[in-house]
Amino acid sequence: MGVRKLKPVTNGQRHAILYDYSELTKEKPEKSLTYYYKRALGRSRQQGKITSRFKGAGNKIRYRLIDFKRDKSLIPAKVYSIEYDPFRSARIALLHYKDGEKRYIVW
């Protein structure tokens, strides 16, 4: 994973290091392994009334289904791509198993 160091133009940027996203794939995420995550948007779950003001909509974020159990460890697989996940700081890898199944794992 590449990192880049910012030049200290302002005091907040002094000693700042950012991640480089060059190793990530440019392809879209696997559609069968994602779904749209419904957010509360500052409203109560039961009645829908505004409980916390000024909460906006933002962008739709696709949640990736991650295989945490790893129960197919005996079946050979290929790492097809390394992708960005908006819900965690770690990268995720898309595996293509020999039997044709696809799964995401935390990379």
C-alpha positions in Angstrom: 0.0 0.0 0.0 1.5 3.3 -1.1 1.6 6.4 1.0 2.3 10.0 0.2 3.5 12.7 2.4 2.0 16.2 2.1 4.2 19.3 2.0 3.6 21.5 5.0 1.7 24.4 3.3 -0.4 24.9 6.4 0.1 23.8 10.1 -2.6 21.1 9.7 -0.7 19.5 6.9 2.6 19.2 8.8 3.6 15.5 9.2 0.4 14.5 7.4 0.5 11.2 5.5 -2.2 10.0 3.1 -2.9 6.7 1.5 -2.2 6.3 -2.2 -5.1 4.6 -4.0 -3.0 3.5 -7.0 -3.2 -0.3 -6.2 -7.0 -0.3 -6.2 -8.9 -1.5 -9.2 -10.9 0.9 -11.4 -13.7 -1.6 -11.9 -17.2 -1.4 -10.3 -17.9 -3.7 -7.3 -19.5 -7.1 -7.9 -23.2 -6.4 -8.0 -24.3 -9.7 -6.5 -22.2 -9.1 -3.4 -23.5 -5.6 -2.7 -26.7 -3.9 -1.5 -27.7 -0.3 -0.8 -27.4 0.6 2.9 -30.5 2.4 4.2 -29.6 5.2 6.6 -31.8 6.8 9.3 -31.1 10.4 8.1 -31.8 11.9 11.5 -35.2 10.3 11.8 -36.6 7.8 14.3 -36.9 4.2 13.1 -40.5 3.7 14.4 -42.3 6.9 13.5 -40.1 8.7 10.9 -40.1 11.9 12.8 -37.0 14.1 12.8 -35.0 13.4 16.0 -31.7 15.1 15.1 -31.8 18.1 12.9 -29.7 19.0 9.8 -28.9 15.4 8.9 -28.8 15.3 5.1 -29.0 12.6 2.5 -25.5 12.3 1.3 -24.5 9.8 -1.3 -25.8 6.3 -1.6 -23.3 3.8 -0.4 -23.2 0.2 -1.5 -22.5 -2.2 1.4 -20.2 -5.1 0.5 -21.0 -8.5 1.8 -17.7 -9.8 3.4 -17.0 -13.4 4.1 -15.8 -13.4 7.7 -16.3 -17.2 8.2 -13.9 -18.3 5.4 -15.4 -21.7 5.3 -14.1 -22.4 1.8 -10.5 -22.4 2.7 -9.8 -25.8 1.1 -11.1 -24.7 -2.3 -8.5 -22.9 -4.4 -9.2 -19.3 -5.3 -7.7 -16.4 -7.2 -7.6 -12.8 -6.1 -9.4 -11.0 -8.9 -9.2 -7.5 -7.6 -8.4 -5.3 -4.6 -11.1 -2.7 -3.9 -12.0 0.2 -1.7 -14.6 -0.3 1.0 -16.4 2.9 2.3 -17.4 1.1 5.5 -13.9 0.1 6.8 -10.4 1.4 6.6 -9.0 -1.9 5.3 -9.1 -2.9 1.7 -11.2 -5.8 0.4 -10.2 -8.5 -2.1 -12.6 -10.1 -4.5 -11.9 -13.9 -4.7 -13.0 -16.1 -7.6 -13.2 -19.7 -6.3 -12.6 -22.7 -8.5 -16.2 -23.8 -8.2 -17.4 -20.5 -9.7 -18.4 -18.7 -6.5 -17.3 -15.1 -5.8 -16.7 -13.6 -2.3 -15.1 -10.6 -0.7 -12.6 -10.9 2.1 -10.8 -8.3 4.2 -7.4 -7.8 2.7 
